[in-house]
Amino acid sequence: MEDILRRFCTYGIECKDHEGYIHDWVILLPAVKLAYNASQNSATGKTSALVEKGWNPLLPVDHLKKYSMTSHPTANDFHEMWKRACETAAKCIAEAKEYNKKRWDKSQREPDFREGDQVLVSTLNFNNIKRHKKMRDSFLGPFTIIKLIGKNSVEVKLTEEFSRKHPVFPDRGGQIPLQEEEPHPTKKKWMWRISLDL
């Protein structure tokens, strides 16, 4: 909603009546609310008003009978101004949805690890390690991934020392690829660390 209002208020919509007076955009905020409630949500496929209240709001167009009456010029000007405000609000809503989708998609990614990969596990929430919290290692392992569980969790084969710990760990987006240009011949190159938040 914040993105929609920001776009609507800074869009530069000019609201003039038949006498040439410029109206403030605050007057047209109900048009934004109406356009938002009457617009179809991509997640539900229904309008916000239908989901929340069970019915769609009537638009000003639904009440007009163009063939049966003549209206005052001020009413016509207000109708045109309202119509432009609704169109602008609908455009701002679409832009805000697209912006939010791009921002969300940028932060989401598929995990790069597979079964059989070696991973290091964060000790952030391990309480059964004997050493003082400041003195213990940040990561334990390496452990072999036995199975991928969903998109964000893996099951690892733990050593006997940690056999009482649950072997399924979530990945909280804390994958840190280890960059070793020339590893020592006796060292293995571990590809991923999984940051845990238990």
MDTraj code that builds the backbone (N, CA, C; nanometers):
import mdtraj as md
import numpy as np

residues = "MET GLU ASP ILE LEU ARG ARG PHE CYS THR TYR GLY ILE GLU CYS LYS ASP HIS GLU GLY TYR ILE HIS ASP TRP VAL ILE LEU LEU PRO ALA VAL LYS LEU ALA TYR ASN ALA SER GLN ASN SER ALA THR GLY LYS THR SER ALA LEU VAL GLU LYS GLY TRP ASN PRO LEU LEU PRO VAL ASP HIS LEU LYS LYS TYR SER MET THR SER HIS PRO THR ALA ASN ASP PHE HIS GLU MET TRP LYS ARG ALA CYS GLU THR ALA ALA LYS CYS ILE ALA GLU ALA LYS GLU TYR ASN LYS LYS ARG TRP ASP LYS SER GLN ARG GLU PRO ASP PHE ARG GLU GLY ASP GLN VAL LEU VAL SER THR LEU ASN PHE ASN ASN ILE LYS ARG HIS LYS LYS MET ARG ASP SER PHE LEU GLY PRO PHE THR ILE ILE LYS LEU ILE GLY LYS ASN SER VAL GLU VAL LYS LEU THR GLU GLU PHE SER ARG LYS HIS PRO VAL PHE PRO ASP ARG GLY GLY GLN ILE PRO LEU GLN GLU GLU GLU PRO HIS PRO THR LYS LYS LYS TRP MET TRP ARG ILE SER LEU ASP LEU".split()
xyz = np.array([
    [0.0836, -0.1191, 0.0000],
    [0.0000, 0.0000, 0.0000],
    [0.0877, 0.1250, 0.0000],
    [0.1995, 0.1188, 0.0704],
    [0.2899, 0.2336, 0.0763],
    [0.3432, 0.2679, -0.0627],
    [0.3809, 0.1637, -0.1395],
    [0.4310, 0.1872, -0.2753],
    [0.3234, 0.2480, -0.3644],
    [0.2005, 0.1999, -0.3489],
    [0.0897, 0.2521, -0.4301],
    [0.0685, 0.4002, -0.3996],
    [0.0612, 0.4352, -0.2710],
    [0.0380, 0.5754, -0.2333],
    [0.1531, 0.6652, -0.2752],
    [0.2760, 0.6151, -0.2623],
    [0.3916, 0.6957, -0.3026],
    [0.3845, 0.7263, -0.4529],
    [0.3537, 0.6249, -0.5318],
    [0.3445, 0.6471, -0.6761],
    [0.2278, 0.7396, -0.7110],
    [0.1144, 0.7211, -0.6435],
    [-0.0037, 0.8021, -0.6724],
    [0.0195, 0.9482, -0.6375],
    [0.0825, 0.9737, -0.5237],
    [0.1014, 1.1118, -0.4772],
    [0.2086, 1.1852, -0.5558],
    [0.3076, 1.1143, -0.6072],
    [0.4164, 1.1796, -0.6803],
    [0.4012, 1.1675, -0.8306],
    [0.2906, 1.1112, -0.8755],
    [0.2725, 1.0886, -1.0191],
    [0.2547, 1.2192, -1.0948],
    [0.2060, 1.3219, -1.0298],
    [0.1859, 1.4509, -1.0952],
    [0.0489, 1.4628, -1.1587],
    [-0.0502, 1.3951, -1.1017],
    [-0.1855, 1.4025, -1.1572],
    [-0.2404, 1.5430, -1.1330],
    [-0.2983, 1.6002, -1.2371],
    [-0.3518, 1.7359, -1.2272],
    [-0.5026, 1.7277, -1.2155],
    [-0.5564, 1.7767, -1.1075],
    [-0.6992, 1.7688, -1.0799],
    [-0.7587, 1.9087, -1.0878],
    [-0.8193, 1.9430, -1.2022],
    [-0.8803, 2.0753, -1.2190],
    [-1.0300, 2.0594, -1.2365],
    [-1.1040, 2.1511, -1.1784],
    [-1.2475, 2.1502, -1.2021],
    [-1.2797, 2.2417, -1.3208],
    [-1.4083, 2.2609, -1.3512],
    [-1.4477, 2.3378, -1.4702],
    [-1.4101, 2.4852, -1.4590],
    [-1.3847, 2.5347, -1.3395],
    [-1.3462, 2.6742, -1.3223],
    [-1.1955, 2.6930, -1.3218],
    [-1.1191, 2.5840, -1.3326],
    [-0.9740, 2.5936, -1.3409],
    [-0.9011, 2.5827, -1.2087],
    [-0.9743, 2.5574, -1.1001],
    [-0.9087, 2.5417, -0.9707],
    [-0.8394, 2.4055, -0.9631],
    [-0.7184, 2.4056, -0.9102],
    [-0.6451, 2.2801, -0.8942],
    [-0.6739, 2.2252, -0.7549],
    [-0.7143, 2.0985, -0.7512],
    [-0.7455, 2.0333, -0.6242],
    [-0.6260, 1.9510, -0.5776],
    [-0.6154, 1.9357, -0.4481],
    [-0.5073, 1.8576, -0.3893],
    [-0.5348, 1.7084, -0.4090],
    [-0.4284, 1.6286, -0.4176],
    [-0.4426, 1.4846, -0.4380],
    [-0.5092, 1.4162, -0.3187],
    [-0.5107, 1.4821, -0.2027],
    [-0.5713, 1.4221, -0.0831],
    [-0.7203, 1.3969, -0.1056],
    [-0.7840, 1.4852, -0.1826],
    [-0.9265, 1.4697, -0.2114],
    [-0.9519, 1.3388, -0.2853],
    [-0.8545, 1.2961, -0.3650],
    [-0.8743, 1.1786, -0.4494],
    [-0.8252, 1.0484, -0.3861],
    [-0.7858, 1.0512, -0.2591],
    [-0.7444, 0.9268, -0.1934],
    [-0.8554, 0.8214, -0.1886],
    [-0.9830, 0.8601, -0.1743],
    [-1.0868, 0.7562, -0.1830],
    [-1.0867, 0.6834, -0.3179],
    [-1.0425, 0.7524, -0.4234],
    [-1.0329, 0.6861, -0.5541],
    [-0.9267, 0.5770, -0.5512],
    [-0.8175, 0.6016, -0.4794],
    [-0.7133, 0.4991, -0.4657],
    [-0.7689, 0.3791, -0.3902],
    [-0.8410, 0.4060, -0.2823],
    [-0.8993, 0.2975, -0.2030],
    [-0.9975, 0.2163, -0.2867],
    [-1.0811, 0.2866, -0.3627],
    [-1.1787, 0.2182, -0.4472],
    [-1.1092, 0.1360, -0.5553],
    [-1.0073, 0.1936, -0.6186],
    [-0.9349, 0.1207, -0.7232],
    [-0.8636, -0.0012, -0.6656],
    [-0.8088, 0.0134, -0.5461],
    [-0.7395, -0.0998, -0.4824],
    [-0.8387, -0.2110, -0.4483],
    [-0.9525, -0.1736, -0.3901],
    [-1.0521, -0.2745, -0.3523],
    [-1.1195, -0.3386, -0.4727],
    [-1.1239, -0.2670, -0.5859],
    [-1.1883, -0.3211, -0.7054],
    [-1.0901, -0.3923, -0.7979],
    [-0.9596, -0.3862, -0.7680],
    [-0.8610, -0.4520, -0.8550],
    [-0.8441, -0.5975, -0.8137],
    [-0.8169, -0.6802, -0.9136],
    [-0.8043, -0.8236, -0.8897],
    [-0.6656, -0.8552, -0.8355],
    [-0.6594, -0.9351, -0.7304],
    [-0.5332, -0.9758, -0.6691],
    [-0.4781, -1.0958, -0.7441],
    [-0.3480, -1.0939, -0.7751],
    [-0.2890, -1.2032, -0.8522],
    [-0.2812, -1.3324, -0.7716],
    [-0.2730, -1.3238, -0.6397],
    [-0.2620, -1.4445, -0.5567],
    [-0.3960, -1.5170, -0.5436],
    [-0.5046, -1.4412, -0.5212],
    [-0.6351, -1.5037, -0.4990],
    [-0.7202, -1.5091, -0.6246],
    [-0.6924, -1.4215, -0.7206],
    [-0.7747, -1.4158, -0.8413],
    [-0.9069, -1.3441, -0.8184],
    [-0.9235, -1.2806, -0.7026],
    [-1.0465, -1.2095, -0.6690],
    [-1.0111, -1.0683, -0.6250],
    [-1.1122, -0.9829, -0.6183],
    [-1.0878, -0.8472, -0.5709],
    [-1.0726, -0.8483, -0.4189],
    [-1.0050, -0.7458, -0.3668],
    [-0.9842, -0.7365, -0.2217],
    [-1.1165, -0.7248, -0.1475],
    [-1.2107, -0.6491, -0.2027],
    [-1.3403, -0.6306, -0.1371],
    [-1.4182, -0.7620, -0.1320],
    [-1.4090, -0.8420, -0.2390],
    [-1.4804, -0.9697, -0.2421],
    [-1.4239, -1.0656, -0.1380],
    [-1.2924, -1.0663, -0.1226],
    [-1.2296, -1.1541, -0.0233],
    [-1.2627, -1.1076, 0.1182],
    [-1.2551, -0.9762, 0.1418],
    [-1.2734, -0.9236, 0.2768],
    [-1.4200, -0.9166, 0.3187],
    [-1.5059, -0.8668, 0.2282],
    [-1.6447, -0.8403, 0.2667],
    [-1.7461, -0.9329, 0.2013],
    [-1.7054, -1.0027, 0.0955],
    [-1.7969, -1.0947, 0.0290],
    [-1.8742, -1.0336, -0.0864],
    [-1.8474, -0.9100, -0.1215],
    [-1.9145, -0.8459, -0.2340],
    [-1.8215, -0.7443, -0.2986],
    [-1.8445, -0.7176, -0.4275],
    [-1.7666, -0.6182, -0.5005],
    [-1.8326, -0.4814, -0.4856],
    [-1.7535, -0.3756, -0.4683],
    [-1.8135, -0.2425, -0.4543],
    [-1.8712, -0.1943, -0.5869],
    [-1.9774, -0.1154, -0.5764],
    [-2.0326, -0.0535, -0.6965],
    [-1.9463, 0.0666, -0.7326],
    [-1.9152, 0.0785, -0.8583],
    [-1.8351, 0.1900, -0.9066],
    [-1.9274, 0.3037, -0.9481],
    [-1.8773, 0.4277, -0.9540],
    [-1.9618, 0.5393, -0.9973],
    [-2.0228, 0.5164, -1.1354],
    [-1.9534, 0.4458, -1.2199],
    [-2.0048, 0.4171, -1.3545],
    [-2.1327, 0.3347, -1.3464],
    [-2.1440, 0.2495, -1.2452],
    [-2.2626, 0.1653, -1.2313],
    [-2.3887, 0.2470, -1.2036],
    [-2.3749, 0.3671, -1.1496],
    [-2.4905, 0.4498, -1.1144],
    [-2.5281, 0.5503, -1.2231],
    [-2.4442, 0.5683, -1.3216],
    [-2.4723, 0.6682, -1.4247],
    [-2.5700, 0.6134, -1.5277],
    [-2.6654, 0.6954, -1.5635],
    [-2.7577, 0.6625, -1.6720],
    [-2.7422, 0.7722, -1.7753],
    [-2.6545, 0.7498, -1.8694],
    [-2.6203, 0.8553, -1.9644],
    [-2.7386, 0.8938, -2.0530],
    [-2.8259, 0.7993, -2.0801],
    [-2.9346, 0.8260, -2.1731],
    [-3.0524, 0.8998, -2.1096],
    [-3.0615, 0.9021, -1.9760],
    [-3.1841, 0.9536, -1.9161],
    [-3.1708, 1.0899, -1.8483],
    [-3.0502, 1.1396, -1.8279],
    [-3.0406, 1.2658, -1.7550],
    [-2.9221, 1.3487, -1.8043],
    [-2.9328, 1.4758, -1.7809],
    [-2.8198, 1.5647, -1.8051],
    [-2.7664, 1.6049, -1.6685],
    [-2.6371, 1.6233, -1.6617],
    [-2.5777, 1.6550, -1.5319],
    [-2.5123, 1.7921, -1.5366],
    [-2.4861, 1.8435, -1.4209],
    [-2.4231, 1.9734, -1.4051],
    [-2.2774, 1.9645, -1.4506],
    [-2.2208, 2.0726, -1.5085],
    [-2.0810, 2.0685, -1.5527],
    [-1.9832, 2.0346, -1.4402],
    [-2.0124, 2.0796, -1.3194],
    [-1.9239, 2.0471, -1.2073],
    [-1.9231, 1.8966, -1.1811],
    [-2.0403, 1.8348, -1.1914],
    [-2.0483, 1.6897, -1.1716],
    [-1.9723, 1.6169, -1.2815],
    [-1.9847, 1.6670, -1.4056],
    [-1.9099, 1.6049, -1.5161],
    [-1.7591, 1.6181, -1.4950],
    [-1.7161, 1.7383, -1.4527],
    [-1.5731, 1.7584, -1.4274],
    [-1.5238, 1.6676, -1.3152],
    [-1.6056, 1.6574, -1.2086],
    [-1.5649, 1.5711, -1.0982],
    [-1.5587, 1.4252, -1.1431],
    [-1.6549, 1.3869, -1.2283],
    [-1.6546, 1.2495, -1.2796],
    [-1.5282, 1.2231, -1.3617],
    [-1.4907, 1.3166, -1.4479],
    [-1.3684, 1.3002, -1.5281],
    [-1.2448, 1.2960, -1.4382],
    [-1.2427, 1.3849, -1.3386],
    [-1.1301, 1.3886, -1.2460],
    [-1.1215, 1.2562, -1.1685],
    [-1.2354, 1.2060, -1.1235],
    [-1.2407, 1.0796, -1.0500],
    [-1.1961, 0.9641, -1.1395],
    [-1.2404, 0.9681, -1.2644],
    [-1.2045, 0.8618, -1.3593],
    [-1.0535, 0.8599, -1.3831],
    [-0.9936, 0.9792, -1.4037],
    [-0.8478, 0.9872, -1.4215],
    [-0.7741, 0.9402, -1.2973],
    [-0.8275, 0.9774, -1.1795],
    [-0.7636, 0.9350, -1.0546],
    [-0.7691, 0.7831, -1.0395],
    [-0.8816, 0.7219, -1.0758],
    [-0.8929, 0.5753, -1.0683],
    [-0.7973, 0.5081, -1.1661],
    [-0.7862, 0.5634, -1.2881],
    [-0.6930, 0.5066, -1.3866],
    [-0.5489, 0.5193, -1.3380],
    [-0.5164, 0.6363, -1.2824],
    [-0.3812, 0.6569, -1.2295],
    [-0.3540, 0.5630, -1.1132],
    [-0.4524, 0.5481, -1.0249],
    [-0.4357, 0.4577, -0.9108],
    [-0.4178, 0.3138, -0.9578],
    [-0.4943, 0.2723, -1.0597],
    [-0.4801, 0.1359, -1.1125],
    [-0.3409, 0.1151, -1.1708],
    [-0.2893, 0.2182, -1.2405],
    [-0.1541, 0.2090, -1.2961],
    [-0.0500, 0.2016, -1.1843],
    [-0.0694, 0.2815, -1.0793],
    [0.0238, 0.2793, -0.9652],
    [0.0205, 0.1448, -0.8935],
    [-0.0984, 0.0859, -0.8816],
    [-0.1104, -0.0458, -0.8186],
    [-0.0344, -0.1496, -0.8996],
    [-0.0508, -0.1461, -1.0324],
    [0.0195, -0.2426, -1.1180],
    [0.1708, -0.2252, -1.1076],
    [0.2182, -0.0994, -1.1063],
    [0.3626, -0.0743, -1.0935],
    [0.4151, -0.1217, -0.9584],
    [0.3389, -0.0979, -0.8521],
    [0.3822, -0.1410, -0.7186],
    [0.3881, -0.2929, -0.7099],
    [0.2899, -0.3610, -0.7696],
    [0.2914, -0.5077, -0.7699],
    [0.4129, -0.5603, -0.8445],
    [0.4417, -0.5014, -0.9598],
    [0.5570, -0.5448, -1.0391],
    [0.6877, -0.5188, -0.9641],
    [0.6974, -0.4028, -0.9002],
    [0.8177, -0.3697, -0.8228],
    [0.8377, -0.4680, -0.7075],
    [0.7289, -0.4964, -0.6338],
    [0.7388, -0.5901, -0.5219],
    [0.7736, -0.7302, -0.5688],
    [0.7206, -0.7706, -0.6846],
    [0.7525, -0.9032, -0.7393],
    [0.9003, -0.9120, -0.7751],
    [0.9529, -0.8081, -0.8411],
    [1.0954, -0.8083, -0.8772],
    [1.1832, -0.8109, -0.7527],
    [1.1461, -0.7309, -0.6522],
    [1.2246, -0.7255, -0.5284],
    [1.2225, -0.8602, -0.4561],
    [1.1065, -0.9268, -0.4530],
    [1.0958, -1.0570, -0.3881],
    [1.1741, -1.1619, -0.4661],
    [1.1578, -1.1638, -0.5983],
    [1.2251, -1.2647, -0.6801],
    [1.3764, -1.2511, -0.6739],
    [1.4255, -1.1284, -0.6562],
    [1.5699, -1.1071, -0.6503],
    [1.6309, -1.1734, -0.5270],
    [1.5563, -1.1736, -0.4158],
    [1.6104, -1.2299, -0.2917],
    [1.5870, -1.3801, -0.2794],
    [1.5048, -1.4376, -0.3661],
    [1.4769, -1.5808, -0.3595],
    [1.5587, -1.6538, -0.4645],
    [1.6181, -1.7640, -0.4248],
    [1.6935, -1.8427, -0.5215],
    [1.6866, -1.9890, -0.4830],
    [1.7080, -2.0721, -0.5809],
    [1.7078, -2.2158, -0.5585],
    [1.8374, -2.2561, -0.4896],
    [1.8326, -2.3559, -0.4016],
    [1.9566, -2.4013, -0.3384],
    [2.0491, -2.4660, -0.4406],
    [2.1792, -2.4476, -0.4205],
    [2.2769, -2.5003, -0.5152],
    [2.3355, -2.6335, -0.4712],
    [2.2921, -2.6890, -0.3605],
    [2.3519, -2.8135, -0.3156],
    [2.2661, -2.9322, -0.3556],
    [2.3306, -3.0499, -0.3610],
    [2.2647, -3.1738, -0.4017],
    [2.2989, -3.2832, -0.3007],
    [2.2321, -3.3965, -0.3146],
    [2.2624, -3.5112, -0.2292],
    [2.4064, -3.5541, -0.2535],
    [2.4752, -3.5859, -0.1458],
    [2.6142, -3.6284, -0.1557],
    [2.7142, -3.5163, -0.1366],
    [2.6695, -3.3914, -0.1414],
    [2.7603, -3.2781, -0.1190],
    [2.8040, -3.2748, 0.0272],
    [2.9202, -3.2201, 0.0498],
    [2.9730, -3.2022, 0.1848],
    [2.9410, -3.0595, 0.2300],
    [2.8873, -3.0477, 0.3521],
    [2.8533, -2.9153, 0.4042],
    [2.9068, -2.8986, 0.5458],
    [2.9298, -2.7755, 0.5822],
    [2.9633, -2.7406, 0.7197],
    [2.8375, -2.6839, 0.7841],
    [2.8134, -2.7191, 0.9086],
    [2.6918, -2.6786, 0.9779],
    [2.7268, -2.5752, 1.0850],
    [2.6490, -2.4678, 1.0899],
    [2.6727, -2.3615, 1.1874],
    [2.6460, -2.4114, 1.3290],
    [2.7285, -2.3684, 1.4232],
    [2.7121, -2.4087, 1.5640],
    [2.6390, -2.3028, 1.6456],
    [2.5753, -2.2117, 1.5794],
    [2.5110, -2.0998, 1.6475],
    [2.4145, -2.1456, 1.7569],
    [2.3353, -2.2483, 1.7290],
    [2.2360, -2.2941, 1.8262],
    [2.2668, -2.4322, 1.8837],
    [2.3894, -2.4762, 1.8732],
    [2.4286, -2.6030, 1.9348],
    [2.4565, -2.5762, 2.0826],
    [2.3806, -2.6389, 2.1700],
    [2.3993, -2.6173, 2.3136],
    [2.4792, -2.7284, 2.3803],
    [2.5036, -2.8370, 2.3082],
    [2.5683, -2.9511, 2.3712],
    [2.7184, -2.9582, 2.3430],
    [2.7781, -2.8501, 2.2990],
    [2.9223, -2.8474, 2.2780],
    [2.9860, -2.8007, 2.4084],
    [3.0890, -2.8720, 2.4520],
    [3.1457, -2.8503, 2.5854],
    [3.2144, -2.7150, 2.6025],
    [3.2790, -2.6679, 2.4989],
    [3.3575, -2.5453, 2.5134],
    [3.2698, -2.4215, 2.5303],
    [3.3306, -2.3151, 2.5805],
    [3.2621, -2.1871, 2.5966],
    [3.2195, -2.1361, 2.4588],
    [3.1101, -2.0646, 2.4536],
    [3.0530, -2.0199, 2.3260],
    [3.1526, -1.9402, 2.2419],
    [3.2316, -1.8556, 2.3069],
    [3.3274, -1.7740, 2.2320],
    [3.4444, -1.8555, 2.1786],
    [3.4742, -1.9676, 2.2437],
    [3.5915, -2.0461, 2.2078],
    [3.5625, -2.1567, 2.1067],
    [3.4359, -2.1899, 2.0859],
    [3.4074, -2.3015, 1.9958],
    [3.4081, -2.2564, 1.8504],
    [3.4204, -2.3548, 1.7627],
    [3.4247, -2.3269, 1.6192],
    [3.2898, -2.2745, 1.5716],
    [3.2933, -2.1926, 1.4685],
    [3.1690, -2.1386, 1.4127],
    [3.0929, -2.2437, 1.3334],
    [3.1658, -2.3365, 1.2729],
    [3.1036, -2.4397, 1.1903],
    [3.1589, -2.5760, 1.2280],
    [3.0750, -2.6777, 1.2147],
    [3.1153, -2.8163, 1.2377],
    [3.1054, -2.8931, 1.1073],
    [3.1800, -2.9995, 1.0993],
    [3.1665, -3.0845, 0.9822],
    [3.2996, -3.1153, 0.9222],
    [3.3012, -3.1615, 0.8071],
    [3.1947, -3.1645, 0.7073],
    [3.1006, -3.2827, 0.7274],
    [2.9750, -3.2625, 0.6894],
    [2.8738, -3.3668, 0.6932],
    [2.8214, -3.3870, 0.5520],
    [2.7833, -3.5104, 0.5223],
    [2.7320, -3.5437, 0.3891],
    [2.5811, -3.5248, 0.3866],
    [2.5313, -3.4635, 0.2803],
    [2.3869, -3.4467, 0.2632],
    [2.3285, -3.5801, 0.2192],
    [2.2338, -3.6309, 0.2983],
    [2.1677, -3.7573, 0.2652],
    [2.0471, -3.7314, 0.1758],
    [1.9694, -3.6285, 0.2110],
    [1.8442, -3.6054, 0.1401],
    [1.8089, -3.4571, 0.1455],
    [1.7518, -3.4066, 0.0358],
    [1.6975, -3.2704, 0.0334],
    [1.5517, -3.2782, 0.0757],
    [1.5132, -3.1959, 0.1707],
    [1.3753, -3.1947, 0.2191],
    [1.3168, -3.0593, 0.1832],
    [1.2332, -3.0565, 0.0835],
    [1.1787, -2.9300, 0.0355],
    [1.2872, -2.8478, -0.0316],
    [1.2636, -2.7176, -0.0387],
    [1.3607, -2.6289, -0.1029],
    [1.4624, -2.5733, -0.0052],
    [1.4296, -2.5719, 0.1228],
    [1.5142, -2.5003, 0.2181],
    [1.5695, -2.5844, 0.3320],
    [1.5562, -2.7156, 0.3264],
    [1.6068, -2.7992, 0.4348],
    [1.6818, -2.9184, 0.3782],
    [1.7804, -2.9636, 0.4541],
    [1.8576, -3.0813, 0.4141],
    [1.8728, -3.1736, 0.5341],
    [1.8833, -3.3019, 0.5047],
    [1.9134, -3.4000, 0.6083],
    [2.0579, -3.4414, 0.5892],
    [2.1362, -3.4322, 0.6960],
    [2.2782, -3.4662, 0.6876],
    [2.3069, -3.5878, 0.7745],
    [2.4147, -3.6562, 0.7406],
    [2.4579, -3.7711, 0.8197],
    [2.5520, -3.7187, 0.9279],
    [2.5037, -3.7205, 1.0524],
    [2.5818, -3.6685, 1.1643],
    [2.6746, -3.7765, 1.2196],
    [2.7829, -3.7338, 1.2810],
    [2.8753, -3.8274, 1.3449],
    [2.8161, -3.8730, 1.4777],
    [2.8791, -3.9729, 1.5402],
    [2.8288, -4.0261, 1.6670],
    [2.8234, -3.9204, 1.7761],
    [2.9154, -3.8285, 1.7722],
    [2.9209, -3.7226, 1.8728],
    [2.7914, -3.6408, 1.8770],
    [2.7281, -3.6251, 1.7613],
    [2.6055, -3.5447, 1.7512],
    [2.4847, -3.6308, 1.7166],
    [2.4885, -3.7592, 1.7510],
    [2.3819, -3.8510, 1.7117],
    [2.2478, -3.8174, 1.7783],
    [2.2489, -3.7471, 1.8900],
    [2.1241, -3.7113, 1.9580],
    [2.0600, -3.5865, 1.8977],
    [2.1303, -3.5181, 1.8106],
    [2.0787, -3.3974, 1.7445],
    [1.9927, -3.4392, 1.6251],
    [1.8879, -3.3657, 1.5987],
    [1.8034, -3.3947, 1.4824],
    [1.8828, -3.3666, 1.3555],
    [1.8822, -3.4585, 1.2581],
    [1.9705, -3.4432, 1.1417],
    [1.9187, -3.3504, 1.0318],
    [1.7998, -3.2932, 1.0472],
    [1.7446, -3.2056, 0.9432],
    [1.7712, -3.0610, 0.9824],
    [1.8337, -2.9877, 0.8909],
    [1.8701, -2.8490, 0.9174],
    [1.8138, -2.7589, 0.8085],
    [1.7536, -2.6461, 0.8480],
    [1.7059, -2.5512, 0.7470],
    [1.8193, -2.4629, 0.6983],
    [1.8100, -2.4249, 0.5725],
    [1.9035, -2.3257, 0.5185],
    [1.8324, -2.1922, 0.5259],
    [1.8861, -2.0982, 0.6021],
    [1.8232, -1.9670, 0.6200],
    [1.8841, -1.8634, 0.5273],
    [1.9245, -1.9039, 0.4095],
    [1.9832, -1.8087, 0.3160],
    [2.1250, -1.7739, 0.3511],
    [2.1880, -1.8499, 0.4386],
    [2.3230, -1.8183, 0.4812],
    [2.4273, -1.9040, 0.4126],
    [2.4026, -1.9422, 0.2888],
    [2.5025, -2.0205, 0.2177],
    [2.6232, -1.9329, 0.1902],
    [2.7377, -1.9809, 0.2264],
    [2.8604, -1.9058, 0.2024],
    [2.9517, -1.9934, 0.1185],
    [2.9627, -1.9676, -0.0111],
    [3.0537, -2.0502, -0.0898],
    [3.1971, -2.0235, -0.0467],
    [3.2725, -2.1279, -0.0291],
    [3.4121, -2.1140, 0.0105],
    [3.4962, -2.1012, -0.1150],
    [3.5684, -1.9929, -0.1266],
    [3.6505, -1.9678, -0.2442],
    [3.7956, -2.0014, -0.2116],
    [3.8414, -2.1138, -0.2581],
    [3.9816, -2.1497, -0.2437],
    [4.0388, -2.1629, -0.3830],
    [4.1279, -2.0742, -0.4174],
    [4.1835, -2.0769, -0.5523],
    [4.2740, -2.1974, -0.5723],
    [4.3694, -2.2167, -0.4810],
    [4.4602, -2.3303, -0.4909],
    [4.4619, -2.4023, -0.3571],
    [4.3726, -2.5010, -0.3383],
    [4.3697, -2.5695, -0.2102],
    [4.4936, -2.6564, -0.1915],
    [4.5302, -2.6740, -0.0676],
    [4.6432, -2.7601, -0.0350],
    [4.6088, -2.9025, -0.0786],
    [4.7049, -2.9807, -0.1324],
    [4.6730, -3.1145, -0.1831],
    [4.6146, -3.2077, -0.0768],
    [4.6479, -3.1871, 0.0498],
    [4.5950, -3.2763, 0.1537],
    [4.4589, -3.2319, 0.2060],
    [4.4175, -3.1103, 0.1713],
    [4.2883, -3.0595, 0.2176],
    [4.1819, -3.0837, 0.1114],
    [4.0606, -3.1142, 0.1566],
    [3.9482, -3.1209, 0.0641],
    [3.8866, -2.9813, 0.0552],
    [3.8252, -2.9558, -0.0567],
    [3.7599, -2.8261, -0.0742],
    [3.6118, -2.8436, -0.0420],
    [3.5657, -2.7790, 0.0654],
    [3.4248, -2.7896, 0.1030],
    [3.3489, -2.6793, 0.0314],
    [3.2395, -2.7176, -0.0307],
    [3.1697, -2.6252, -0.1194],
    [3.0754, -2.5295, -0.0460],
    [3.0030, -2.5756, 0.0547],
    [2.8989, -2.4908, 0.1120],
    [2.8981, -2.4991, 0.2632],
    [2.8561, -2.3923, 0.3226],
    [2.8242, -2.3908, 0.4650],
    [2.6751, -2.3644, 0.4752],
    [2.6105, -2.4302, 0.5654],
    [2.4685, -2.4045, 0.5873],
    [2.4551, -2.3326, 0.7204],
    [2.4014, -2.2137, 0.7157],
    [2.3809, -2.1370, 0.8381],
    [2.2493, -2.1812, 0.8993],
    [2.2530, -2.2219, 1.0236],
    [2.1345, -2.2782, 1.0867],
    [2.0682, -2.1784, 1.1787],
    [1.9393, -2.1944, 1.1883],
    [1.8619, -2.1170, 1.2845],
    [1.7582, -2.2121, 1.3412],
    [1.7915, -2.2788, 1.4492],
    [1.7030, -2.3832, 1.5022],
    [1.6033, -2.3281, 1.6005],
])
top = md.Topology()
chain = top.add_chain()
for i, resn in enumerate(residues, 1):
    res = top.add_residue(resn, chain, resSeq=i)
    for name in ("N", "CA", "C"):
        top.add_atom(name, md.element.get_by_symbol(name[0]), res)
traj = md.Trajectory(xyz[None], top)
